[in-house]
Amino acid sequence: MNPTVERKVGQNVRKFRLQAGLTQERLAAKLQVEGCDITRNAVAKIEVGQRHI
């Protein structure tokens, strides 16, 4: 994916996570319950555009 798009997606993930009142840890836990194998560290990297999604 395009790095600019990845940064924008990450910004949106952070924005909606904060609006929902979730920590990165809690978001990762909720995603894991739904079957997405992701860690808090991965969420953090997505939010800053350092991880491919």
C-alpha positions in Angstrom: 0.0 0.0 0.0 1.1 3.6 -0.5 2.9 5.1 2.5 0.7 8.2 2.4 -2.5 6.1 2.4 -1.1 4.0 5.3 -0.4 7.1 7.4 -3.9 8.4 6.7 -5.5 5.0 7.6 -3.4 5.0 10.8 -4.6 8.5 11.7 -8.2 7.4 11.2 -7.6 4.2 13.4 -6.3 6.5 16.1 -9.1 9.0 15.8 -11.8 6.4 16.0 -10.1 4.5 18.7 -9.9 7.6 20.9 -13.5 8.5 20.1 -14.5 5.1 21.3 -12.5 5.6 24.5 -10.2 2.7 23.9 -6.6 2.2 24.6 -4.3 0.5 22.1 -4.3 -2.5 24.4 -8.0 -2.7 24.6 -8.5 -2.3 20.9 -6.0 -5.1 20.3 -7.9 -7.3 22.8 -11.2 -6.6 21.1 -9.7 -7.4 17.7 -8.2 -10.7 19.1 -11.6 -11.8 20.3 -13.0 -11.2 16.8 -10.2 -13.4 15.4 -7.7 -10.8 14.3 -4.2 -11.8 15.5 -2.8 -8.4 16.5 -0.9 -6.9 19.4 -0.9 -3.5 21.0 2.5 -2.9 19.4 1.1 -3.6 16.0 -1.8 -1.2 16.6 0.7 1.5 17.6 2.7 0.9 14.4 -0.4 1.0 12.2 -1.4 4.4 13.8 1.9 5.9 12.9 2.1 4.3 9.4 5.0 2.0 10.2 3.2 -1.3 9.6 1.7 -2.5 6.4 -2.0 -3.3 6.6 
